[in-house]
Amino acid sequence: LETFLDVESTRNLPFENGELDGVVTFGVFEHIPPRERMDYVNECWRVLAPGGILYVVSSPSRLWPVDGHTSALPLVHWLPLWLARPIINRFSRKSDRKYPGDELLVHGLVGINLISLLRHLPNSELCVREGGNTQFYSRRVQHDAGQRGIRRVVRTVCFGVMGVVEKPLRRLGLPIDAFLPMVDVAIRKKPSSN
């Protein structure tokens, strides 16, 4: 059964605890100011049943070195906002728009930190794609008609290297997904062990 609701706030969803088998967030996290994200996450997790899955789809990764969402500039999303704003306003070719105040935050400058998210969610486990998640991204890059020349080669090489380190990182408890440009993951809510 599918239900679509338009709610004023996601801080108090009209569902009981554990009522839903799945929650999908599609391109959402980067548009929620970082200081308000955990309220949103907590509410999504509250309504999710044990064994249910939280899908995080198409949110930029905070740990990828280039802000591909807002400015297409390297490292600016790691800077304090007061320093990032003038750099983006001056050097970004992605948009001729100038961003005043905190507007960059709601336009998606700060992506999601998947490692922090997983540590924040009690009884959570990351679902892994068969063949690994870098294989999924590598295929996406290879078939992306928008990528040309050296940029495509660099991205393909990056994903090749990441494919080699994916399993060792998982053994260390670090999901490779956190280091890819976009976060596309499924997080299972494990039943609590009471």
DOGU-835965 format. One record per residue: residue number from 1; x, z, y of N, C-alpha, C in turn. Coordinates in steps of 0.02 Angstrom, whole numbers. Example, Ala and Ser with C-alpha at 12.3 -4.5 7.8 and 13.67 -1.06 7.14 Angstrom:
<pts>
{pt 1, {660, 390, -284}, {615, 390, -225}, {660, 390, -165}} {pt 2, {642, 354, -112}, {684, 357, -53}, {645, 394, 2}} 
</pts>
This chain:
<pts>
{pt 1, {42, 0, -59}, {0, 0, 0}, {44, 0, 62}} {pt 2, {33, -45, 107}, {71, -49, 169}, {28, -27, 227}} {pt 3, {57, 15, 270}, {22, 39, 329}, {68, 30, 388}} {pt 4, {43, 0, 441}, {82, -10, 502}, {52, 35, 556}} {pt 5, {94, 76, 584}, {72, 122, 637}, {112, 109, 700}} {pt 6, {80, 116, 756}, {115, 114, 820}, {111, 184, 848}} {pt 7, {168, 219, 850}, {168, 289, 872}, {209, 295, 935}} {pt 8, {189, 343, 976}, {224, 356, 1039}, {295, 382, 1027}} {pt 9, {302, 425, 977}, {366, 457, 964}, {377, 461, 889}} {pt 10, {440, 454, 869}, {456, 462, 798}, {479, 533, 782}} {pt 11, {469, 578, 828}, {489, 648, 816}, {437, 688, 777}} {pt 12, {377, 661, 772}, {324, 696, 734}, {280, 643, 702}} {pt 13, {304, 612, 648}, {267, 560, 615}, {205, 588, 581}} {pt 14, {150, 550, 579}, {87, 575, 551}, {84, 571, 475}} {pt 15, {136, 598, 442}, {138, 599, 369}, {159, 669, 347}} {pt 16, {137, 687, 287}, {156, 752, 258}, {228, 749, 234}} {pt 17, {258, 806, 222}, {325, 809, 194}, {325, 773, 127}} {pt 18, {373, 728, 117}, {381, 693, 54}, {326, 645, 35}} {pt 19, {288, 622, 84}, {231, 578, 69}, {250, 506, 54}} {pt 20, {307, 483, 79}, {325, 411, 73}, {379, 400, 21}} {pt 21, {374, 343, -14}, {425, 324, -63}, {482, 286, -30}} {pt 22, {471, 258, 28}, {523, 220, 62}, {511, 220, 137}} {pt 23, {566, 220, 174}, {565, 214, 247}, {615, 160, 265}} {pt 24, {594, 111, 305}, {637, 57, 325}, {650, 62, 400}} {pt 25, {714, 63, 418}, {733, 61, 489}, {770, -5, 499}} {pt 26, {742, -50, 537}, {771, -116, 546}, {796, -123, 617}} {pt 27, {862, -124, 626}, {891, -131, 693}, {868, -78, 741}} {pt 28, {867, -16, 719}, {839, 38, 759}, {893, 85, 787}} {pt 29, {939, 107, 744}, {984, 161, 763}, {1023, 149, 827}} {pt 30, {1047, 87, 836}, {1088, 74, 895}, {1048, 78, 960}} {pt 31, {982, 77, 956}, {940, 80, 1017}, {915, 150, 1032}} {pt 32, {933, 197, 990}, {916, 267, 1002}, {980, 300, 1030}} {pt 33, {976, 331, 1089}, {1035, 364, 1115}, {1065, 413, 1063}} {pt 34, {1131, 414, 1056}, {1163, 454, 1003}, {1139, 527, 1001}} {pt 35, {1126, 557, 1058}, {1106, 628, 1058}, {1036, 638, 1030}} {pt 36, {996, 584, 1022}, {928, 590, 996}, {921, 564, 925}} {pt 37, {974, 535, 897}, {969, 503, 832}, {953, 550, 775}} {pt 38, {983, 609, 775}, {972, 654, 719}, {900, 678, 716}} {pt 39, {865, 683, 772}, {794, 700, 771}, {756, 646, 733}} {pt 40, {772, 584, 747}, {740, 527, 713}, {756, 528, 638}} {pt 41, {819, 538, 621}, {841, 539, 552}, {807, 596, 514}} {pt 42, {805, 655, 545}, {773, 712, 512}, {700, 699, 497}} {pt 43, {665, 666, 543}, {594, 652, 532}, {585, 600, 477}} {pt 44, {627, 548, 475}, {624, 499, 421}, {637, 532, 354}} {pt 45, {685, 577, 352}, {704, 611, 290}, {649, 660, 268}} {pt 46, {616, 691, 316}, {562, 739, 301}, {504, 705, 265}} {pt 47, {484, 646, 287}, {426, 612, 257}, {443, 576, 193}} {pt 48, {507, 571, 176}, {529, 536, 116}, {524, 581, 55}} {pt 49, {494, 556, 1}, {487, 594, -61}, {554, 597, -97}} {pt 50, {565, 649, -137}, {624, 650, -180}, {624, 587, -225}} {pt 51, {681, 554, -228}, {687, 491, -264}, {671, 431, -220}} {pt 52, {644, 444, -160}, {629, 390, -112}, {692, 363, -80}} {pt 53, {684, 306, -47}, {742, 272, -18}, {733, 260, 56}} {pt 54, {784, 278, 94}, {788, 262, 165}, {831, 199, 171}} {pt 55, {800, 146, 197}, {836, 83, 207}, {859, 79, 279}} {pt 56, {923, 72, 289}, {952, 61, 356}, {974, -12, 357}} {pt 57, {939, -53, 396}, {950, -125, 395}, {971, -150, 464}} {pt 58, {1024, -189, 465}, {1047, -225, 525}, {1060, -180, 585}} {pt 59, {1097, -126, 573}, {1121, -85, 629}, {1196, -92, 633}} {pt 60, {1223, -104, 693}, {1296, -112, 699}, {1333, -48, 679}} {pt 61, {1390, -57, 648}, {1431, 0, 627}, {1473, 26, 685}} {pt 62, {1472, 90, 694}, {1512, 123, 745}, {1587, 117, 730}} {pt 63, {1604, 110, 666}, {1675, 109, 646}, {1706, 39, 645}} {pt 64, {1666, -13, 653}, {1694, -81, 658}, {1727, -87, 727}} {pt 65, {1787, -115, 732}, {1824, -114, 795}, {1798, -158, 852}} {pt 66, {1749, -201, 837}, {1722, -244, 890}, {1648, -230, 898}} {pt 67, {1627, -222, 960}, {1556, -214, 975}, {1524, -283, 975}} {pt 68, {1496, -303, 919}, {1466, -369, 914}, {1395, -371, 939}} {pt 69, {1366, -314, 953}, {1295, -311, 971}, {1283, -320, 1046}} {pt 70, {1320, -284, 1087}, {1306, -283, 1158}, {1355, -323, 1200}} {pt 71, {1420, -315, 1186}, {1470, -344, 1231}, {1516, -396, 1198}} {pt 72, {1523, -395, 1132}, {1571, -438, 1096}, {1643, -422, 1115}} {pt 73, {1655, -362, 1139}, {1722, -340, 1158}, {1749, -290, 1107}} {pt 74, {1815, -291, 1096}, {1844, -242, 1050}, {1850, -173, 1082}} {pt 75, {1838, -122, 1042}, {1851, -52, 1057}, {1808, -19, 1112}} {pt 76, {1769, -57, 1150}, {1732, -27, 1206}, {1680, 24, 1183}} {pt 77, {1652, 14, 1124}, {1601, 60, 1099}, {1631, 127, 1076}} {pt 78, {1697, 132, 1075}, {1730, 195, 1059}, {1748, 233, 1122}} {pt 79, {1741, 203, 1180}, {1759, 234, 1244}, {1701, 276, 1271}} {pt 80, {1716, 324, 1315}, {1662, 359, 1350}, {1622, 308, 1391}} {pt 81, {1558, 320, 1399}, {1515, 272, 1433}, {1539, 257, 1504}} {pt 82, {1563, 307, 1540}, {1585, 297, 1609}, {1644, 247, 1612}} {pt 83, {1683, 242, 1558}, {1739, 196, 1556}, {1718, 129, 1526}} {pt 84, {1675, 130, 1476}, {1652, 68, 1443}, {1611, 25, 1490}} {pt 85, {1567, 55, 1529}, {1521, 17, 1572}, {1556, -32, 1618}} {pt 86, {1606, -11, 1659}, {1639, -60, 1703}, {1677, -114, 1666}} {pt 87, {1705, -98, 1608}, {1741, -148, 1568}, {1692, -200, 1543}} {pt 88, {1636, -178, 1516}, {1585, -224, 1490}, {1556, -266, 1547}} {pt 89, {1539, -233, 1602}, {1510, -270, 1658}, {1558, -323, 1685}} {pt 90, {1622, -310, 1681}, {1672, -358, 1707}, {1692, -412, 1657}} {pt 91, {1701, -393, 1594}, {1734, -439, 1547}, {1689, -468, 1492}} {pt 92, {1631, -441, 1482}, {1589, -466, 1427}, {1560, -535, 1444}} {pt 93, {1569, -582, 1398}, {1540, -649, 1406}, {1476, -655, 1366}} {pt 94, {1459, -603, 1329}, {1399, -606, 1288}, {1336, -606, 1331}} {pt 95, {1341, -573, 1388}, {1282, -569, 1433}, {1307, -570, 1505}} {pt 96, {1272, -604, 1548}, {1290, -603, 1619}, {1255, -545, 1654}} {pt 97, {1221, -505, 1614}, {1184, -448, 1640}, {1231, -390, 1655}} {pt 98, {1218, -352, 1707}, {1256, -292, 1723}, {1215, -231, 1703}} {pt 99, {1247, -184, 1671}, {1212, -125, 1645}, {1226, -64, 1688}} {pt 100, {1175, -38, 1722}, {1184, 24, 1760}, {1174, 86, 1716}} {pt 101, {1199, 142, 1738}, {1185, 207, 1706}, {1192, 207, 1630}} {pt 102, {1143, 239, 1598}, {1143, 245, 1525}, {1111, 186, 1490}} {pt 103, {1095, 133, 1526}, {1059, 77, 1497}, {1096, 45, 1438}} {pt 104, {1162, 48, 1437}, {1200, 21, 1381}, {1182, 55, 1316}} {pt 105, {1164, 118, 1319}, {1149, 155, 1258}, {1085, 129, 1225}} {pt 106, {1033, 115, 1264}, {971, 89, 1234}, {976, 15, 1218}} {pt 107, {1026, -19, 1244}, {1037, -89, 1227}, {1082, -97, 1166}} {pt 108, {1104, -42, 1138}, {1137, -45, 1073}, {1212, -42, 1073}} {pt 109, {1243, -14, 1124}, {1317, -11, 1126}, {1345, 31, 1069}} {pt 110, {1315, 88, 1055}, {1344, 134, 1006}, {1308, 125, 939}} {pt 111, {1343, 97, 891}, {1315, 86, 825}, {1311, 151, 785}} {pt 112, {1292, 143, 722}, {1282, 200, 679}, {1347, 218, 642}} {pt 113, {1361, 282, 636}, {1418, 306, 596}, {1389, 326, 528}} {pt 114, {1397, 284, 479}, {1366, 295, 414}, {1394, 357, 380}} {pt 115, {1457, 370, 388}, {1487, 430, 356}, {1453, 493, 384}} {pt 116, {1446, 497, 449}, {1412, 555, 479}, {1339, 560, 456}} {pt 117, {1306, 502, 452}, {1237, 502, 431}, {1230, 529, 360}} {pt 118, {1271, 506, 314}, {1268, 529, 245}, {1284, 604, 240}} {pt 119, {1331, 627, 279}, {1348, 699, 278}, {1291, 741, 307}} {pt 120, {1253, 712, 352}, {1198, 748, 384}, {1137, 755, 338}} {pt 121, {1127, 706, 293}, {1068, 705, 250}, {1080, 745, 187}} {pt 122, {1042, 799, 177}, {1051, 838, 116}, {1026, 800, 55}} {pt 123, {1060, 809, -1}, {1040, 777, -64}, {1034, 702, -58}} {pt 124, {1082, 670, -26}, {1078, 597, -18}, {1133, 563, -60}} {pt 125, {1118, 502, -81}, {1168, 462, -114}, {1159, 389, -94}} {pt 126, {1214, 356, -83}, {1213, 286, -62}, {1202, 242, -123}} {pt 127, {1154, 197, -120}, {1143, 149, -174}, {1193, 92, -164}} {pt 128, {1226, 71, -217}, {1278, 20, -212}, {1252, -45, -244}} {pt 129, {1264, -101, -209}, {1245, -166, -236}, {1289, -185, -295}} {pt 130, {1260, -220, -343}, {1300, -244, -398}, {1351, -294, -371}} {pt 131, {1414, -286, -390}, {1467, -329, -364}, {1498, -301, -301}} {pt 132, {1470, -249, -274}, {1498, -218, -214}, {1469, -246, -150}} {pt 133, {1470, -206, -98}, {1439, -226, -35}, {1482, -276, 4}} {pt 134, {1548, -274, -4}, {1590, -323, 32}, {1578, -394, 4}} {pt 135, {1561, -399, -59}, {1546, -464, -88}, {1484, -494, -54}} {pt 136, {1434, -451, -42}, {1373, -472, -8}, {1390, -498, 62}} {pt 137, {1431, -461, 100}, {1449, -482, 167}, {1493, -544, 167}} {pt 138, {1538, -547, 120}, {1583, -605, 117}, {1543, -669, 106}} {pt 139, {1493, -667, 63}, {1451, -726, 52}, {1413, -743, 115}} {pt 140, {1390, -693, 151}, {1353, -704, 212}, {1396, -739, 265}} {pt 141, {1459, -717, 270}, {1505, -748, 318}, {1521, -820, 299}} {pt 142, {1533, -831, 234}, {1552, -898, 211}, {1496, -949, 223}} {pt 143, {1433, -927, 223}, {1377, -973, 231}, {1349, -972, 302}} {pt 144, {1380, -935, 346}, {1355, -931, 416}, {1380, -992, 455}} {pt 145, {1334, -1036, 471}, {1352, -1098, 507}, {1378, -1084, 577}} {pt 146, {1361, -1026, 605}, {1383, -1009, 673}, {1457, -991, 677}} {pt 147, {1488, -976, 621}, {1559, -957, 621}, {1601, -1021, 613}} {pt 148, {1649, -1030, 657}, {1691, -1089, 653}, {1765, -1070, 658}} {pt 149, {1806, -1114, 632}, {1878, -1111, 641}, {1910, -1045, 624}} {pt 150, {1955, -1024, 669}, {1997, -965, 658}, {1955, -902, 652}} {pt 151, {1901, -897, 688}, {1859, -837, 685}, {1830, -828, 615}} {pt 152, {1808, -882, 585}, {1781, -880, 517}, {1835, -861, 467}} {pt 153, {1895, -890, 475}, {1951, -874, 430}, {1969, -800, 435}} {pt 154, {1974, -774, 496}, {1991, -704, 506}, {1940, -659, 473}} {pt 155, {1876, -673, 483}, {1824, -632, 453}, {1827, -636, 377}} {pt 156, {1839, -695, 349}, {1842, -703, 277}, {1901, -663, 249}} {pt 157, {1959, -666, 283}, {2018, -627, 261}, {2003, -553, 265}} {pt 158, {1972, -530, 320}, {1954, -459, 327}, {1911, -436, 269}} {pt 159, {1860, -475, 252}, {1816, -456, 197}, {1853, -458, 130}} {pt 160, {1900, -504, 123}, {1940, -507, 61}, {1980, -443, 53}} {pt 161, {2013, -421, 107}, {2052, -358, 105}, {2005, -299, 91}} {pt 162, {1948, -298, 124}, {1902, -243, 115}, {1874, -241, 44}} {pt 163, {1866, -300, 13}, {1844, -302, -57}, {1893, -268, -104}} {pt 164, {1958, -274, -88}, {2010, -242, -129}, {2008, -166, -121}} {pt 165, {1993, -141, -62}, {1995, -69, -50}, {1927, -35, -61}} {pt 166, {1875, -74, -76}, {1808, -45, -84}, {1805, 10, -137}} {pt 167, {1829, -5, -198}, {1825, 44, -252}, {1867, 106, -239}} {pt 168, {1930, 98, -216}, {1969, 159, -200}, {1936, 202, -146}} {pt 169, {1906, 171, -96}, {1872, 210, -44}, {1814, 249, -73}} {pt 170, {1776, 217, -117}, {1718, 251, -148}, {1741, 311, -188}} {pt 171, {1798, 304, -223}, {1825, 362, -261}, {1842, 420, -214}} {pt 172, {1860, 404, -153}, {1875, 457, -103}, {1811, 482, -69}} {pt 173, {1755, 454, -87}, {1692, 474, -56}, {1678, 441, 11}} {pt 174, {1714, 386, 25}, {1704, 350, 88}, {1672, 282, 73}} {pt 175, {1611, 271, 96}, {1578, 208, 82}, {1608, 151, 124}} {pt 176, {1624, 96, 91}, {1650, 37, 127}, {1601, 13, 179}} {pt 177, {1536, 25, 167}, {1484, 3, 213}, {1495, 29, 284}} {pt 178, {1527, 87, 290}, {1539, 117, 355}, {1589, 76, 396}} {pt 179, {1629, 35, 363}, {1682, -2, 396}, {1666, -76, 404}} {pt 180, {1607, -97, 382}, {1585, -166, 390}, {1552, -174, 459}} {pt 181, {1545, -235, 484}, {1517, -244, 551}, {1445, -221, 558}} {pt 182, {1405, -230, 506}, {1335, -210, 508}, {1321, -162, 450}} {pt 183, {1280, -113, 462}, {1260, -67, 410}, {1195, -92, 381}} {pt 184, {1197, -109, 317}, {1139, -130, 278}, {1142, -91, 213}} {pt 185, {1110, -33, 211}, {1116, 11, 153}, {1048, 39, 132}} {pt 186, {1047, 63, 71}, {991, 101, 44}, {1018, 170, 26}} {pt 187, {985, 222, 51}, {1007, 291, 38}, {951, 326, 0}} {pt 188, {967, 348, -60}, {917, 382, -102}, {916, 457, -87}} {pt 189, {856, 484, -83}, {847, 556, -75}, {843, 586, -145}} {pt 190, {897, 619, -166}, {898, 648, -232}, {852, 709, -234}} {pt 191, {821, 721, -292}, {780, 781, -299}, {824, 843, -289}} {pt 192, {799, 893, -254}, {839, 954, -243}, {846, 991, -309}} {pt 193, {903, 1022, -317}, {918, 1057, -380}, {903, 1132, -371}} {pt 194, {839, 1148, -372}, {818, 1219, -365}, {807, 1249, -433}} 
</pts>
